[in-house]
């Protein structure tokens, strides 16, 4: 506890750290103010009725940072940017030129890659915005709109999404932590007071054992997420002795800490963003009730809800695959092996070069398997509990817990690293 207060004191007394923290604080305040500005033409009564019975929009509201609940100008949130990032990272596997930009050109290459993701975000935001506004208009939530009003609303929501993405990137650059993740985190936390008040309003004394079970499972889930996120597999590394002049250098031993879950919260966000598309397309096609084929396709896609077994299966598979995928994109065993060899380091019992790269890949694949299975199970555990108890809001709450805990852990690490830099 004393160490915690010492760190808080250092953060507040250090000018640079204080500016970073305050920048994050004011950026999140601006984000919440933007989420309170609605687009024109909303029927609030129809909106509340529609959102209260629609889990799909409850999940979509997470990505908007809470901006969808009142159809604000940032109702799309950072969803288009996340989708654009997924597409670009998938392309790094299929397009060698993009892989070279991302892995071999250093910081300049990463900036170019990020710029491509931003450019891709604009058409994706336009497509998602058009589909979402059409769905809302078909549900009589947006009323009495002219063609000019529709175009204006589309421009507003696309600009709002790009503005929110820009704020997130500013937080990453001038604040502490990942800005996009913090925006999603802030939207979830902002909805806690309403969730708690609703639970108190519907409190039933006879359900106390069930509530206690939820608390116990929640604590276990949080502990499990923390344990897997913080777990590491150390690989011993030895530095060869080198003589320069009259002095001897090297000869020390250290280790490479390979995390069990290298990808963090990203697989959850990626999986959810992909799972939103079937329901969004189905809801959009539901407008064409006069067409038998489109109506059948719409009915099939609309059945792909958070309460279905098919949804749970796809959710687990996507989380599992994205854990491996994101680890493969962000962690390059060949580059690590090359750097070890250049610095005169080797893994005891393993030949430098290709053998070292293969050994690291093998170890990483094994520990990522554990992390991917655990993360996938934790992702669908709320859905299992929902089927067992019949309480429909658990699925959304479980997803929120995953994101919140992972973002808090990542933020704590970033704060610790900043504090350590100042101490040195």
N, C-alpha and C positions, 0 to 999 in steps of 0.2 A: 504493500500500500504506500509505503514511504517512497519507493522508486517511482510509482505512478505520479504522486504529487510533485516530486522533483522534476519529472519530465514535463508536467503541466506548467510548472514554474519556468522551466527553461524555454518552453514554447512561447510563453507570454513575454518573457524578458528579452528574448532574442528578436531583433527587429525584423529580420528576413522571415523567420518562421511565423511571427505574428501577422505579417502582411499576407502570407500564404493562407493562413487559417481564416483571416478576415475576408480574403478574396473569395474563398469557397462559401463562407457564410452569406455574403451579400449576393453572390451568384445564385445561390439556392433561394434567397428571398425574391430575387428578380424572377426566377423560374416559377415560384408559387404565385406571384402577382400576374404573370402572363397566363397561368392556368385558370385564373378567375375572370378573364376577358372572353365572353362568348362570341361566337359568330352570329350574324343576323338571321332572323327568321325562325327562331326556335319556339316550339310549343313545349314549355317546361313540364306540363302535366303528363303529356304523352311520353316525354323523355324519361321521367322518373318511373313511369309504369313499365316502359320497355327495358330499362336497365335493371330493374328489380327482379326480372324473370329471365335474365339472359347471362349465362355464365361466360359465353364467348366474349361478350363485351367487357365482362369483368376481367378476363385475362388480358384483353387488348388495352384496358385501362391501366394495367401495370406498366406497359411499354410507353404509354403516353405520360407517365408520371402523374397520373390522376387528372390529366387534362381532358380526357374523354367524358368524364362523369357529368360535366356541364357544357360539353361541346365548345371548349375554348379554342382560341386561335392556334394552340399547340396540341390539338387533339390527336394528331398523328404521332406526336412525341419523337423519340429517337428510333422508332421502328424502321423507317426507310433506310436510315444510315446503317443500322445493324444488318438489315437484309443486303445492302450494298457491300458491306464488309465481308459477309458470308460468301457472296458471289465472287468477289475479288480473290479471296483466299482459296476458294475452290479452283479458280482459274490458275493459281500458282502451280497447282499439280499438273494441269493440262497444257499450260503455255510456258515453255522454258524461259522465254524472255522476261515474263513477270516474276518467275522464281529467282532469276539473276538479280532483278531490281530489288526484290524483297530481302534476299539473303546476302548478296555479294557486294552491293553498292553502299553499304553502311547507312549512316543517318540520312544522307541525301537520297538514297534509294527508298528508304522508308517514307520520306516526305512525299516523293513522287507517287508512291503506292497509295498513301493516304489521300492525295489529291485526286487520283483516279476514283477512289471510293466516294469522295464528295461529289464528283461529277455524275457518278452513277446514281447517287441518292436523289437527284432532282427528278429524273423520269420515274423512278420508283415511287417517290412521294406523290407525283402527279397521278400515277395509276392507282395507288392505294387511296389517295384522297378522293378521286372520282368515284371509285367503287363504294367507299364508305359513305360519301354524301348521297349517292344514289340509293343505298340501303336505307339511310335515315329518312330520305324523302318518301320512299315507298312505304315506310311505317308511319307516315303523317307526323313525323317529328319536326321536319323542316317543311313549312307550309307557305303557300302563296308566293312561290319563287318564280321570277322571270328568268329568261336565258342569261341576261346580264348578271342577275343575282347568283346564279349557279357558277358562272365563270369567276365572279368576284370571290365567292366562298372558296373555290378551288385554289385560286391564287393566294388567298389568305392562309389556308392550311398548309400549302406547300412552303410558303415563306416562313410560317411559324415553325415548321419542322426543321428547316435549314437554320433558323435563328437559334433554336434549342440545341441543335448539333454544334453550332459555333460556340455557344455558351459552354457546352460540355468540353469542347477542345480547349477553350480558354482555361477552364478549371484544371484540366490535365497539365497545361503548360505553366500556368502561374499559381496554381493552388497545390493541393496535396491529394493524391489518389487519381483514379480513373474517372474523368468527368461524366462520361455517359453512364457508367455504373452508379455513380453518386446521384445522378438525376433520377434514375429508376428507384434507387434506394429512398430518396427524399419523397417521391410520390407515394411509395408504400407506407412510409412512416407517417406522412400527412393524413393518410386514411385511417390510422389506428384509433384516434378518438371516436370517429363515427362507428367503427366496428365494435369498440368496447361498449359504447352507449347502447348499440343495438342488442348486444349480448345481455346487458343488464336489463334492458326493457323486456326481453323474451325469457328472462331467467325463470327456471322451473326447479323447485326444490327437489322434486323426485328424480331429476337428472343429475344430481350432485355426483354420484359415482361415475357417471359418464364424463362429466367435466373433469374430475380428478384423473381419469384415465387419459384424457386429452393432454392434461398438464404433464403427466409422467412421460407419455410418448413424445411430447414436444421437447422436454428436457433431454431425453435420450437422443432424439434426432439432432438437436443442436450440438450435444456432446460428440455425436458421431461425425458430424460435419467438421467440427473443430479438429477432432483427432485425425481424420483422413487428410484434411487440408494441411495440417502441420507436420504430418508424418514424412520422414525422409529415409532414403536408402543410401547410406554413405558408401562411396567407392574409394578405396585407399589409393593415393597418388604419391609417388616418390620422385624427388628431383635429383638428377644426377649431379655429382660433384664436378665442378669446373674450376680450373686454375687459370687465373689472369694475373700476370705479373708475379708478385710474391704473395698473392692472397688466394685463398680457396673459397669459392662460392657454391651455393646449393647444398645438396645432401640432406635437405629436410624432408619431412613427410607431412602430408595433409590429406584431405579427402574431398571428393565431389559429392555434394548433397543433391541427390535426385529425388524430387518430391513425388509422392504417391499420386497426387493429383496436380499435374503441371498446369492444367487448363483452368483451374479455379471455377468461377461461376459461369464462364463463357459458354460451355456446352448447354447449360440450362436455358440461357437466353437464346442461343441459336436454335435449339429444339423447339422452344415455344414460338419463336418467330416463324418457323416453317409450319408448325401445326395450326397457325392462325389462317393460312391460306384456304384449306378446304372449306371451312365454315364461312369465310368471307365470300368465296366464289359461290357457295351454295345459297347463301342469303341473297346475293345479287341476282342469281338465276331464278330465285323464287318469284320474282316479279313477272316472269314469263309463264304464267299458269296456263295459257292457251296452247302451249306446245307440249305434246306428250313426252318427247325425248328430253327436252330441257327440264321439264317438271320431274322426271324420273331421276335425272342426274342431280338436280337440286335436292330431292328427298334423300338420296344416298349421301351426299356431302353434308347435309344438315344432320344426319344421324351420327356423324363423326364428332360427337360432343365429349365434354370432360367426363361424363358419366358412363361412356361406352367402354367395353373391354378392348375394342380395336384401338381406341385412343390411347389407352394405357400401354398397350403393346408397342405401338409406334413411338410413344413418348420414351419408353425405356430404350428402344433400339436407337432412336436418334440421339439421346443423351450419351449412350454407349459409343456410338460411331463418332460423334462430334468430340468426345473426350480424346479419342485416338487421333482424330483429324487435326484438332487444334494443337495437340502435343507435337505431332509431326511437322506442322507448319512453323511453330515457334521454337522448337528444339532441334538442332541439327547435329547429330553425333559425329558426322564427318568433319565439320568445322571445329568441333571441340577436340577431336583427335588430332587434327592438324595443329591447333594452338598448343596442345600439350607437347607435341613433338618439337615444335619450334622453340619452346621454352625449356627443353631438356627434361621433360617430365614423362613418366610412364606409370602404368598400372602394374604392380608386381605380378609376375607370372604371365603377362600378356605382352606380345610383341607390339611395338609402336606402329602407327599407321592404320592399315586396313583392319588388322586384327583387333586393335583397340576400338575402332569405330563399330565393328560387329559386336564386340562384347558389350559396349555401352548400349547399343540398340537392343540387344537381347535382354539386358537388365531392365531397361526402360519399358520395353514391351510387357514384361512380366508384372512390374509394379503398376503400370497404367491399367492393366487388366483388372487388378484389384480395385483401383480407384474408379474405373469406369463402371464396374458392376455395382459398387457401393453407391455411387452417385445416381445411377439409374434406378436402383432400388429405393433410395431415399426420395427420388422424384415421384415415383408412382405409389409410395406408401400412403400419402394422403388420399389417393384415389381408392386404394384398398379399404382404408378406414371409412371413406364415404359410402362405399357399398355395404360395409358392415353396420354402420350406424344410421345411414339415411340422411345425414346432415350434408347438404349440398355445398356449403361454403368452405368445407375443409380443403377441397382441392386447390382453391385459390390461395388459402392461407398457407398451405404447405409450400407452394411455389414461392410465395413471398418470403417465408422463413429461409429457404435455400438462398435466395438472392441477398437478403438482409445480412445473414450470418457471414456469407462469403465476402460481401463488400466490406463489412466491418473488419474482418480479419485482414483483408488486403489494405484497408486504410490504416489499421494499426501498424502493419509492417512498414508502410510508407512513412508514417510519422516517426517510427523508431529509427528508420534509416536517416531521415532528416536530422533527428536529434543526435544520432551518432556522429554524423558529419560535423555538426557544430561542436560537439565535445572534443573531437580530434583536432 
